[in-house]
């Protein structure tokens, strides 16, 4: 059985993510496919995630792929959270996500939808969005009219207000291919039907294969956490993919069949990754990706992605944040250790790159070095 070290796996993941060197001939859809989706709850973070992995592509290029070319789609992906996905891969994604077991115990009795009501809401969304792009208020009115007053009951606490009952089925509806996000109407988000000709396909094994090529070696338990599924479902998906077993730091894990190549060189480089970048969300084991003080400073109760991170030689070595005013971008980086002169030059280059992608004028400030989460 082949053995892989953390250094080898870290270098392999960086290379496949387009972080070792930006892809020169790839498209935003190619990069997002290699990432297994780009988290897009915060669109500026998604634009930076994608732009960092390409050569000369700014946020305008990412937006054009999403709203102009429609080679990307925005929808609910892993864990029910909003992601950018390649339009060409949407059949695979919907095929896999629609097979996830539904959970009806998330909300209290009296609030939750029944399985039958969920089905009604999903089909209503699919029907009313055919050939249309609706805001959330317009969609709500249409869904309630198509199903019944029960769907409009204001029973879901959300952001200091109450949402109608039907909205708890939004992620399920997206996972079943009933809608994707549409172009904004002013400041308002819209929802619309998937691309013309879309048909879901069997996708569990294919998604496992894509995940392992991006983030392997990994286990079915790690895949379950990443996708937001029961361990039993993930184990069955792994079995269908027929992956190859290896030893990763002495522990059994899996890669896609025949995919055992690793780079000759150890991981190198300084990177600024934004909120919920796919590299840190999917990357495991966390104790190797977030060593020592990095876990205390950059993980929120064990959850990755809540802080933009400074990545040095494949490991989290600090956090950063930005504040925008017009075109000005104030970038502050807090490191967990001293950086070498060469690494500081790379950091300057990363700040300049972030400014280029976000179409702003960046200025770097180094914050205090923090150890164990404290300055």
N, C-alpha and C positions, 0 to 999 in steps of 0.2 A: 504494500500500500504506500502510495506517495506521501511524503511529509512536506508540509509547507509551514514556513515561519511567519510571524507577524510582519517582519520587514518585507518579505516577498509578497505577501498578500496586500499590504499597504501600497507597495509600489505598483502592483497589478491593478488595484482599484483606481489609483490616481491616474494611471495611464488610460484605462478604459473610460474614465469619466471625462477625458479631455482636459485634465488639470495639469498633467505633466507638461503638455504642450497643446495649445488650442488647435482644434481641427481646422485645417485650411480649406478643405473642399467640402465640408459637411454643411448641412442646412440646420436651422433650428429644430426641425422635426427629427433629423438624425440624432442630434444631441439629446433631445428629450427622450427618444427611444432608448439610447444608451444609459440614461439616468433612471429608466423605468418611471418616468413621470417627474414633473417639476412642481413642487408645492406652490400654489398660487393664491392662497388666502390673501397675501399681501402681494399685489401685482408687481410692484417695484422690485421686490425680492426675487420673484420668478424671473423677471427680465434680467436681473443681474446674474442669477444662477445660470441661465442659458447663455448670456453674453460672455461670461467668463470662459466658457468652453469652446468658443468659436473665435475665428480670426477676423477682427474688424466689424463685428456685428453689434450695433447699439440697440437700445430699447425700441427704437423705431423699427428696426428690422424684425425684432421679436413680435411687435404689434402687427406688422404687416403679415407675418406668417400666420398669426392668429385670426385677424379680422379681414385681411385682404385676400391672401392666397387660400386661407382656411386649411392650410397643411397642419395646423395645430387646432385642437379644440380645448375648451375650458369646461370642466365638469367635475363631479364628485368622483374621486379616485380611491386610493388606498385609505383605509380607516374612515371612509366617508368624508374626508376633507377635500377641499377644492384643489384640483391639479390641472396642469397643462398636460395633454396627451397627444401623441401623433394621431392625426385623423386616420391614417392608413392602418393603425393598430387598434382603432376603436372596436372593431368586431371582436378581437381577442380579449380586450379589457372587459367589454360588456359580457362576453361569454363567461369569463371567469367570475366577475363581480356579481352577476345575476345568479350565480350558483351558491353564493354565500348563504348560510342559514340565517333567516330573519330572527331578530330579537324583539320580542314584544313586551319585555319586562323592563325596558329602559325608563318608561314613565309610569307614574302611579295609576292604579286602577281608577277609572273615571276620566282619565286624561288620554290614555293610550288608545290607539286605533286597534281594532280587531284585524285579524288577517284578511277577512273579507272586505273590510273598509279600506285597508291598505291597497288591495287590488283595485277597488273602485277609484281611489284617488290616482293611482298610477295610470290607469287607462284614461281617466279624465284629462290628466296632464298631457298624455300622448295625443289625445284627440284635439284638444283646444289649441295646442301649439303647432299642429300641422299647418304649414304655410303661414305662420304668424310669429311675431316676436313681441312678447308681453312683459311689462314690468311686474314686480311681485304683487302689487295691488290689483292689477288687471288680471293676473293669473289667479289670484285668490278669488276674485269675483266669479271668474269662469269656472273654477273647480267647484265652488260651493253651488253654483247654478246647475252644474252637471251631476252633482252627487246628492246634496241635501243640506239643510241647515246645520246638522250635526258637524259637518266638516268645518264650518266657520266659527264654532264655539271658541271663544278666547280663553283657552285653558293652559297654554304653554308659557311659563315665565321665560322672558328673553330680553336682555339688555334694558332693564327697567321698564319693560312694557309686557304685553301679553300677545302671543301669536295664536292664530287659529289652529285648531286641532290638526288639520290636514298637513301642515308643514312638517310634522314629524316624519312624513313619508318622502321628503325631498331626496335624501340620499338614496333611498331604495328606488325611487323613480329614475334617478340618474343611472344607477347600477343596472336597471332593466332597459336602459336605452330610450327612455321616454323623452328626455330633453338634454340639451347642452346649453351653456351660457351663450347669449347673443351679444351683439355690439351694444355698447352703452348708449342710452338715449339721454344726452346731456349728462347729468350726474347719476342717473338711475340705471341700475343693472337690468338687463332683459334676459329672457329665457326663450329658447326656440327649439325646433326639432333638430335631431342629428343630421349630418350631411346626407344629401339625396343619395339614395341607393344603399344606405347603411343596412346591414343585416348582421345580427350577432352570430358568432361562431363559437365552436368548442374552444375554450381558451385556457383552461387551468394548467395543462402541461406546458403549453407555450409560455405562459406567464412565469411559471416556475423556472423554465429554462432561461428566460430573459433576466430574471432576478438573479439567478446564480451566476450568469455571465458578468453581471454588473457588480455583485456584492458577495459572491462566493469566495471561499468556502463558507457555507452557512448550514443551519439545521432547519428542520420543518417548524420547530418551535419559534425560531427567529423569524422565519417567513410569516408565521401566523401573527406575530406581533406587528410586523411591517404592514401586512395587508389588512389587519383587523378582522381576524377569523378565528373560529375555534381550532384548537390544536388538532382535533380529529379530522377536520376538513383539510387543513394544511398537510397533514400526513398523507391523506389520500391523494392530494394534488401532487405531492412529491413522488409518491409511488407511480403515478401515471406518467411522470416526466422521466423516470428511470435514470436518475442522476448517478454520478460516480463518487464513491466514497474515498476520502483522503484523511490524513491526520493533519489537523491545524493546531499548531502549538501542542501537539500530543493528544488532542481531543478529536474524536471522529466528527467529521463534517462532510458536506457534499458540494460538488461542482457539477456543472453540466457535463454530460457524457463526453469524454475525450478532451475536455477543456482544462488542461493541467499546466499550461504554459505560464511562466512567471518571468518578469524582467531580470536581467543580469545585475542591474544596479539597484542599490537600496533607494528608498523614497527620499526625494530631495525637493526643496522648494518652499516658498512662503506664499500663502494664499489667504485672501479675505473672503470667507463664505458668508452669505446673507442668512437671514432668518429661514429656518426650516429647509436649508439646502439638503438635497437628497443624499449627498455623501455622508453627512453626519447622522441624518435620521435613520438611514438603512444600515449604516456601518456598525458592525459588531465584531468582537465583544467590546462593550462600552469601556471596560476597565483598561483596554489597550488603546482605544481611540482617545479616551479622556483620562490620561494617566495622572495619578496623584492629585495635586491641587486643581487640575483642570475639571475634575468631576465636581468639586465643591463650588467652583466659580461659574462653570458654563453649563451645568446640567440643572434643570429645575425639577427637583424631586425625582430624578432619574430620567426625565423626559428630555430628549435632544431637540435642538432647533429653536428653543425659546430665546437664545442669544445668538447673534451673529458671532462667528468664531474666527480667530486667527489660527491657521493651520501651518505648522512648521514641520517639515520632513514627515508628513503624513499623520501627525498627532496634534490635537488641540493644545495650543500654547498660549491662549489668551482670548479676549473678547474685544469687540469693537462696536461702535455705533456711529451713526451719521445724523446730521441735522441739516435740512435743506432750506434755503431761503433764496427763492428765485433760481438762478443758476449756481449759486454758491453752495458747495457741499463741505460742511465741517465734519471731518472724519477723526474720531478719537479712538486710539488703539491702546488697550491695557494688556500688557504682556505679563506672563507668569515667570519669566526669567529674562536675563539679559540676552539681547540678540547680538550677533556678530556684526561687524561692519558690512559684510557681504549680505547678510540677512536684512539689515536695515535698508540697504540699497534696493533689495527685492521688494521690501515693504513699500518703499516710495513708488516703485513701479506698479505695484498692485493698487495703490491708492489712485495713481494716475489712470490706470486701466478702468477702475470702478467709475471714475469721473467721465471717462470717454464713453463707457457703456450707458451710463445714466444721463449723458449729455449735460454735464455740469462742470463746474470749476472747483476741484477739490483742494482742500488744505488739510494737511495731516498734523495732528497733535498727539504726542505720546503721553498717555496717562501714567499714573504711578504703577510700578511693578507690584503685582498682587501675589501673595503667597498664601495658600489655604483659604482664598476668598477674601483676604484682608490686605489693605495697603500697608 
